[in-house]
Amino acid sequence: NHWLRYGLEMEEWMILMCISLLLLVSLPLTHSMVYKLVVDEVVTTGGGNYSRHEILSNSSFRVMVVPLEGDVDLYLSYSTRNVSFDLSEFDASSTTCGLDHLDIPALSPLFPRPMYIAIYGHPSYETSKYRFILVKRLPEEEDEWNEELDYEWDESPTELLERINEERGTTSNPFLSIFLSEHIWNILEILFTILLEL
C-alpha cells in the first residue's frame, strides 16, 4: 500500500490534508466572509480637477482614498452626477490631508442608487496621485434582521488598509485565493464525507 510507505494510514493522511488546508486558508477566509475588495487602483488627477465614479450596487461600501503624491479630497452625492466641493452638490465629504474615507450604507429611501463619488485634486499641486479603494461589506446572517449593523465596520479605515496591504502582499495567486475563499467549505465537506466513508 503506497500510503504506508510514509508510515501513514489513509485515514490519517486525509486528516492531515484537511488540517493543512484549514490552516492554509483560515486567516483569509475569516476576513473574506465579511468584506470584499472591489476596486484598488492608482489614479492621477490634475490640480483643480475631479476624478468621478458612479456606484450602482445596493450593498454597503467603504470608500478610501490614499494620497501618494499631492493631496485629494473625497465627495459623495446621492443625487448630483457632477458632484463637487460646492455645498449644494455633495451629501458627504472627507477632506483631511491624509487617508480620506466614507462609509456608505446599503440601499434605502435615505440612501438611493446610483450614488456619485468625486475625488478632487487640490489646486496647490500640479497633479495628485492616489489609491482609490472600494470595499464591499458582505452581510452576515444576523445582519439581515438588524439594519443598524449596516453602519458598523469592525475595523477602522487605517486597520482595513493595513489588512488589504498585507493580503495583497502575501497572496501570490489572487485567483486561487478567491476560489478557495468561495469554495473551501464545499471542498472540506467532500473531504470529510470521504473520510467518514472509509
Secondary structure, DSSP 8 states (H G I E B T S, - for coil): -GGGGGT--HHHHHHHHHHHHHHHHHHHHHHHTTEEEEEEEEEEEETT-EEEEEE---SEEEEEEEEEES-EEEEEESS-TT--SSGGG-SEEE--SS-EEEEE--S-SSS-SSEEEEEEE-TTSSEEEEEEEEEEE---GGGGG-GGGGG--SS-HHHHHHHHHHHHHH-S-HHHHHHHHHHHHHHHHHHHHHHHH-
